[in-house]
């Protein structure tokens, strides 16, 4: 499984860079999941001064966060420079009027931020393109005591029809691998987060044809970028077997594509020590000798 989760970052950047112009037209589900994630902030009493959006894409979440938290500064971060630039342009009016948002190209696995510099991290459907262990450790490092991490990702039932159809064609991995919700919760605890909460819901999109499914995935930039993926072109015979197998899964004449949306949030303890990248905990001098509350 670890091999299937090892990703080709160069290929991932290229895929999303090529999708910059088409992403918004097909990212209907991505925006719906973002709205459901952000709606959960209604019951959160935290009043953040600094918010980080990891994997900001074209800036949809940044604009929503600025509306919800008018006094906060929001930073959008994306590993793809073209996406970060598009987000900057899309938020132009808000940015010019308020001066409260900024954008940067950066890697979620090595956040370009100082320790304990952020009050809230939000990330919508970016975690599946990263090593979650590393991302959670970095999130824990940059969040202040009492800070909140909220995120979504896709679970292992995502694109199950596509995966099953490819299995009818060959044994090669054609579909991105996704991590189980319970394993993600364990990773949060291992990274030092407190009170992790995980849940999920399933969405099924329907299409007129198999080729429409493939087109949407391409326009989203959501290609299989596993290091162990099959390289080169898929032969006509194999693709025909795949297409026939997928068409056999049609429901009422529509081709289904299932997505398992996983929601998670966790807190940084008010008293817990922050961890640096080398794994050493940093404890303020003023806390030495004090009992945790």
Secondary structure, 3 states (H helix, E strand, C coil): CHHHHCECHHHHHHHHHHCCCCHHHHCHHHHHHHHHHHHHHHHCCCCCCEEEEECCCCCHHHHHHHHHCCCCEEEEEECCHHHHHHHHHHCHHHHHHHCCEEEEECECCECCCCCCCEEEEEEECCHHHCCHHHHHHHHHHHEEEEEEEEEEEECCCCCHHHHHHHHCCCCCCCCCCCCCHHHHHHHHHHCCCEEEEEEEEEEEEEECCHHHHHHHHHHHCCCCCECCCCCCCCCHHHHHHHHHHHHCCCECCEEEEEEEEEEEEEECCCCCCEECCCCCEECCHHHCCCCCC
